[in-house]
Amino acid sequence: MNFDLLIFLFFYISSIISILGYGLIFQKIINIPKNDFCLGYSGLIGIFFLTIISYTSNIILPHGLIHNSIIFIIGFFMFIYFFFKNYILKKDIKVFALIFLFLFLSFLVFKAHDDFPYYHFPYTYYLTENSSYLGIGNFNHGFRTPSSLFYFNSLFYLPVINYNLFHIGSLVYFGFSIYLLVNKILNGLKNNQIDYLYYYNLLALIFIIVFFYRLAEHGTDRSALILVFIIISEILRILNKVKISNYDVSIISVLYALIISLKAFYFLYIIMLIPLIFLISSPAYCDVTSKLQTSVSIQVNAAGTQVERLGGSYSASGTNVGTTNTGDQLGGFSVNSTTNAVTFDAGQYSINSNATNWSLTESLLQPDTMQSGTLDVGSVNNFGNVTSTAAGVGTGFDVTIGSDHTITDLDAGGAGSVTTGQFVTEVTTK
């Protein structure tokens, strides 16, 4: 591949990335949720933001190499920042890159618009040389109706490539719009929303690709017409909603501002916004959910016994005393292997013959006797703590719940049973 072509490709890709960077930061500024970020809208919003920068900066500064390079680099690094913050999904990048790689081929093949050498290029070139053009329409009839496209293109007078990206404006309008429609169609398939809006987006995409594929025919008119298709899609989407949101207002405002800035004639398309006026002024609706629930719970307890055994302990301490029993054993416990009875064997102690002072302390806690076999419900056994409950009686439950949520014949039931009747009212307002 020719080295000049590689340089051109690098600046082509970097320029698109820079535009996206400005779109992403502008979306962040107006608090658009992360999940609503779309590279198509990010690109169009980036064009809008850069157009405003171009108009305002040209009042005092020409769009020279230093001015444009600074703007170019800032947008590039803002895109990198949002990319690593996961505001951009990798799957979106793949589709986006595929579209603009195809458009790069058309960028190389197709010539510029017929009016490009007449007044498109000269006007854009003058913006890079001087600032605050007044009365320039006296020199060229085309200068009397300048388009925002010229101001936008003037920002791409860059080092190395110079003026070779002066017709990138039409391409990015075309590319971002195609991606936006493709994204709408894919989301419709993913969410199984195959409705009239889905078919409109599909037909709009086909129409734009078939009839507007030649960049040489775009000029300032075709880009505005493409945005008209996009804004109609947004209006149809918004009309399906109960109330228009701030996000919807932002998108419509940006799209319409771009349309009339490209060519003032398209101001007449404001008539498309009339349905949205009624939606904005319509009363607000809320969803009220009322829930009535009546229930009866009946519980009959089973028989059960809970015991807590009492352990035993023995201790002895003394001074100037000793044991006199066989084996010099202290007192202790023993268990009968037949009856499981626990007995205590007392210790036998004697005082030392030469002791003048002596002391002996014994402490005994008698343990429970091991219970053989099963326990009988209601019986009191030889344990430290016993809780025994007889089986409940599951009779006498004649409760009735009427269609009017009334509870009748709610009896206590038999012994060891619990009955609970309740009526719950729940009101939810959204």
C-alpha positions in Angstrom: 0.0 0.0 0.0 1.3 3.5 -0.9 2.7 5.4 2.1 0.6 8.5 1.3 -2.5 6.3 1.3 -1.6 5.0 4.7 -1.2 8.6 6.0 -4.5 9.5 4.5 -6.2 6.5 6.0 -4.8 7.3 9.4 -6.1 10.9 9.4 -9.4 9.7 8.0 -9.9 7.2 10.9 -8.5 9.7 13.5 -10.9 12.4 12.3 -13.9 10.2 12.8 -12.7 9.2 16.2 -12.2 12.8 17.2 -15.8 13.7 16.1 -17.1 10.8 18.2 -15.0 12.1 21.2 -16.8 15.5 21.1 -20.2 13.7 20.7 -19.5 11.5 23.7 -18.4 14.4 26.0 -21.5 16.4 24.9 -23.8 13.5 25.7 -22.1 13.3 29.1 -22.6 17.0 29.8 -26.3 16.8 29.2 -26.6 13.8 31.4 -27.6 11.2 28.8 -27.6 7.8 30.5 -24.7 5.5 29.7 -27.1 2.8 28.3 -28.6 5.3 25.8 -25.2 6.1 24.2 -25.3 5.3 20.5 -22.3 5.8 18.2 -24.6 7.1 15.5 -26.0 9.8 17.7 -22.6 10.4 19.2 -21.3 11.2 15.8 -24.1 13.6 14.8 -23.9 15.3 18.2 -20.1 15.6 17.7 -20.7 17.3 14.3 -23.2 19.7 16.0 -20.7 20.5 18.8 -17.8 21.0 16.4 -20.0 23.2 14.2 -20.7 25.5 17.1 -16.9 25.6 17.9 -16.2 26.4 14.3 -18.7 29.3 14.2 -17.6 30.8 17.5 -13.9 30.4 17.1 -13.8 31.9 13.6 -15.0 35.2 14.9 -11.5 35.9 16.3 -9.3 33.2 14.8 -8.7 31.6 11.4 -8.9 27.8 11.3 -5.2 27.3 10.8 -3.0 24.3 11.5 -2.4 25.0 15.2 -6.1 25.7 15.9 -7.3 22.6 14.1 -4.6 20.4 15.6 -5.6 21.3 19.1 -9.3 20.6 18.5 -8.4 17.4 16.6 -6.2 16.0 19.5 -8.7 16.9 22.2 -11.5 15.0 20.5 -9.2 12.0 19.9 -8.2 11.6 23.5 -11.8 12.1 24.8 -12.8 9.1 22.6 -9.9 7.1 24.2 -11.1 8.1 27.7 -14.7 7.0 27.0 -13.6 3.8 25.3 -11.7 2.7 28.4 -14.6 3.8 30.6 -16.7 1.2 28.7 -19.1 3.7 27.3 -18.5 2.1 24.0 -19.3 -1.5 23.4 -16.9 -3.6 21.3 -19.8 -5.1 19.3 -20.8 -1.6 18.3 -17.3 -0.7 17.3 -17.2 -3.7 14.9 -20.3 -2.7 13.0 -19.2 1.0 13.0 -15.7 0.2 11.7 -17.1 -2.0 8.9 -19.4 0.8 7.7 -16.7 3.5 7.6 -14.2 1.2 6.0 -16.6 0.7 3.1 -17.2 4.5 3.0 -13.4 5.1 2.8 -13.4 3.2 -0.5 -16.1 5.5 -1.8 -14.1 8.5 -0.4 -11.3 7.5 -2.7 -13.4 6.6 -5.8 -16.0 9.3 -6.0 -15.2 12.9 -6.9 -16.4 15.9 -4.9 -19.7 17.7 -5.6 -19.9 19.8 -8.8 -20.2 23.0 -6.7 -17.1 22.1 -4.7 -14.6 24.0 -6.8 -17.1 26.8 -7.4 -17.8 27.9 -3.8 -17.6 25.0 -1.4 -13.8 24.7 -1.4 -13.1 28.5 -1.7 -15.3 29.4 1.2 -13.8 26.6 3.4 -10.3 27.7 2.4 -11.0 31.3 3.3 -12.1 30.2 6.8 -8.6 28.7 7.3 -6.9 31.9 6.2 -8.9 34.7 7.9 -11.6 35.3 10.4 -14.8 37.4 10.6 -15.8 37.4 7.0 -18.2 40.3 6.3 -19.6 41.2 2.9 -17.9 38.2 1.2 -21.1 37.5 -0.7 -20.2 40.4 -3.0 -17.4 38.3 -4.5 -19.2 35.1 -5.2 -22.9 34.4 -5.4 -22.4 31.1 -3.6 -20.9 32.9 -0.6 -24.3 34.6 0.1 -25.8 31.3 1.5 -23.0 29.6 3.4 -23.7 26.2 4.9 -22.5 25.0 8.3 -20.9 22.2 6.3 -18.2 24.6 5.2 -17.4 25.7 8.8 -17.3 22.1 9.9 -15.0 21.1 7.0 -12.6 23.9 7.8 -11.6 22.2 11.0 -10.0 19.4 9.0 -7.2 21.5 7.6 -4.5 19.5 9.3 -0.8 19.0 9.1 0.6 16.6 6.4 -2.7 16.1 4.6 -3.5 19.9 4.3 -6.8 20.3 2.5 -7.5 16.7 1.5 -10.3 16.2 4.1 -12.2 19.3 3.0 -15.1 17.1 1.8 -15.3 14.8 4.8 -18.5 16.5 6.1 -20.8 14.8 3.7 -19.2 11.4 4.3 -19.6 11.5 8.1 -23.2 12.7 7.9 -23.8 9.7 5.6 -21.9 7.2 7.7 -23.3 8.2 11.1 -26.9 8.1 9.7 -26.4 4.7 8.2 -25.0 3.3 11.4 -27.9 4.9 13.3 -30.5 3.2 11.1 -28.7 -0.1 11.2 -28.6 0.1 15.0 -32.3 0.8 15.2 -33.0 -2.2 12.9 -30.8 -4.6 14.9 -32.3 -3.5 18.2 -35.8 -4.1 16.7 -34.8 -7.7 15.8 -33.2 -8.3 19.1 -36.2 -7.1 21.1 -38.7 -8.7 18.6 -40.3 -5.3 17.9 -41.2 -5.8 14.2 -43.7 -2.9 13.9 -44.3 -0.1 11.5 -41.3 1.9 12.9 -39.0 -1.1 12.2 -40.1 -1.2 8.5 -39.8 2.6 8.2 -36.2 2.4 9.4 -35.5 -0.5 7.0 -37.0 1.3 4.0 -35.2 4.6 4.9 -31.9 2.7 5.1 -32.4 1.0 1.7 -33.5 4.3 0.1 -30.4 6.2 1.4 -28.0 3.5 0.4 -29.5 3.0 -3.1 -30.1 6.7 -4.1 -27.6 8.6 -2.0 -24.5 6.3 -2.3 -22.6 8.8 -4.6 -20.9 11.4 -2.4 -20.5 13.5 -5.5 -24.2 14.3 -5.4 -24.4 15.2 -1.7 -23.4 18.8 -1.5 -25.4 20.5 1.3 -28.8 19.2 0.2 -28.4 15.4 0.6 -26.9 15.5 4.1 -29.9 17.6 5.2 -32.4 15.2 3.5 -30.7 12.2 5.2 -31.2 13.9 8.6 -34.9 14.5 7.7 -35.3 10.7 7.4 -33.7 10.3 10.8 -35.8 13.0 12.5 -39.0 11.4 11.1 -37.9 8.1 12.7 -37.4 9.8 16.0 -40.8 11.6 15.8 -42.5 8.2 15.1 -40.7 6.7 18.1 -41.6 9.5 20.4 -45.3 9.4 19.4 -45.5 5.9 20.8 -44.6 7.3 24.2 -47.0 8.8 26.8 -44.7 11.7 27.5 -41.7 13.2 25.8 -38.4 13.1 27.8 -35.5 15.5 28.1 -33.4 13.0 26.1 -36.0 13.1 23.2 -36.0 16.9 23.2 -32.2 17.0 23.1 -32.0 14.6 20.1 -34.8 16.4 18.1 -33.2 19.8 18.8 -29.8 18.7 17.7 -31.1 17.1 14.5 -33.3 20.0 13.5 -30.5 22.5 14.2 -28.2 20.6 11.9 -30.8 20.4 9.2 -31.5 24.2 9.0 -27.8 25.0 9.5 -26.9 22.9 6.4 -29.5 24.8 4.3 -31.8 27.5 5.6 -34.5 26.3 3.2 -35.2 23.3 5.4 -36.5 25.6 8.1 -39.9 24.7 6.5 -39.6 21.2 7.9 -40.5 22.6 11.3 -44.0 21.6 10.4 -42.9 18.0 11.2 -42.6 19.0 14.9 -46.3 20.0 15.3 -47.3 16.5 16.6 -44.7 16.8 19.3 -46.2 20.0 20.5 -49.4 18.2 21.4 -47.4 15.5 23.1 -45.6 18.1 25.3 -48.8 19.9 26.3 -50.8 16.7 26.9 -51.7 15.9 30.5 -49.5 13.5 32.4 -50.8 10.1 33.0 -49.9 7.7 35.8 -50.5 4.0 36.3 -52.5 3.1 39.4 -52.6 -0.5 40.4 -55.0 -1.7 43.1 -54.6 -5.1 44.7 -57.1 -6.7 47.2 -56.1 -10.0 48.8 -57.9 -12.0 51.5 -56.3 -15.1 53.0 -56.8 -17.6 55.8 -53.9 -19.6 57.3 -54.6 -22.8 59.4 -51.8 -24.5 61.3 -52.1 -27.7 63.4 -49.0 -28.4 65.6 -47.6 -31.9 65.8 -46.6 -33.6 69.0 -43.1 -32.9 70.2 -40.8 -33.0 73.1 -37.7 -30.9 73.7 -35.3 -31.7 76.5 -32.2 -30.1 77.8 -29.9 -32.4 79.8 -28.3 -31.2 83.0 -24.6 -32.1 83.2 -22.7 -32.9 86.4 -19.5 -31.6 87.9 -17.4 -32.3 91.0 -14.4 -30.4 92.4 -12.3 -30.6 95.5 -9.6 -28.4 96.8 -7.7 -28.3 100.1 -4.6 -27.5 102.1 -2.7 -30.0 104.3 -5.2 -32.8 103.4 -4.8 -36.1 101.5 -6.8 -39.0 100.3 -7.1 -42.3 102.3 -9.2 -44.4 99.9 -7.6 -47.1 97.7 -5.6 -45.8 94.9 -5.6 -42.3 96.3 -8.7 -41.3 94.2 -10.8 -38.2 94.7 -14.5 -38.4 94.6 -16.2 -38.9 91.2 -19.1 -40.2 89.1 -19.8 -43.7 87.8 -22.6 -45.0 85.5 -24.4 -48.3 85.9 -24.2 -50.1 82.6 -27.6 -51.8 83.2 -29.8 -49.0 84.5 -27.8 -46.0 83.2 -28.0 -44.6 86.7 -25.4 -42.0 87.6 -23.9 -42.4 91.1 -21.4 -40.4 93.0 -18.5 -41.9 94.9 -17.4 -39.7 97.7 -13.7 -39.1 98.4 -12.1 -40.0 101.7 -9.6 -37.4 103.0 -7.3 -37.2 106.0 -5.4 -34.4 107.7 -1.6 -34.4 107.6 -0.2 -35.4 111.0 2.0 -32.4 111.3 -0.6 -29.9 110.0 -1.6 -27.1 112.4 -3.9 -25.5 109.8 -5.9 -27.2 107.1 -8.8 -26.7 104.8 -11.1 -28.7 102.4 -13.7 -27.6 99.9 -15.9 -29.9 97.8 -18.5 -28.9 95.2 -21.0 -31.3 93.6 -23.6 -30.9 90.8 -25.6 -34.1 90.3 -26.1 -34.9 86.6 -29.3 -36.3 84.9 -29.7 -40.1 84.5 -29.4 -41.3 80.9 -32.9 -42.0 79.5 -33.3 -45.4 77.8 -35.7 -45.9 74.9 -38.1 -43.2 73.5 -39.7 -40.4 75.3 -43.5 -40.4 75.8 -45.3 -37.2 74.9 -46.6 -35.4 77.9 -44.5 -37.3 80.4 -42.0 -35.7 82.8 -38.7 -37.5 82.7 -35.5 -37.2 84.7 -34.0 -34.2 82.9 -33.1 -30.7 84.0 -35.4 -29.0 81.5 -38.3 -30.6 79.7 -40.9 -29.1 77.2 -43.5 -31.6 75.9 -46.4 -30.6 73.6 -49.3 -32.9 72.7 -50.5 -33.2 69.2 -53.0 -30.5 68.0 -56.6 -31.3 67.1 -57.4 -30.5 63.4 -61.1 -30.1 63.7 -63.5 -27.2 63.9 -62.2 -25.3 60.9 -65.3 -24.1 59.0 -63.9 -20.8 57.8 -65.4 -19.2 54.6 -64.1 -16.4 52.3 -66.8 -14.6 50.4 -66.6 -12.9 47.0 -66.7 -9.6 48.8 -63.5 -10.5 50.7 -65.4 -11.1 54.0 -64.2 -13.9 56.3 -66.9 -15.8 58.2 -66.9 -18.8 60.6 -63.3 -18.2 61.6 -63.2 -20.6 64.6 -60.3 -21.2 66.9 -60.1 -24.9 66.0 -58.9 -27.6 68.3 -56.1 -27.7 70.8 -52.6 -27.1 69.5 -53.9 -25.2 66.4 -53.5 -21.7 65.1 -55.9 -19.9 62.6 -55.1 -16.5 61.0 -57.4 -14.5 58.7 -56.2 -11.3 57.0 -57.4 -8.8 54.4 -54.7 -6.8 52.5 -55.2 -3.7 50.4 -52.3 -2.5 48.2 -52.3 0.6 46.0 -49.3 1.3 43.7 -49.0 4.6 41.8 -46.4 5.1 39.0 
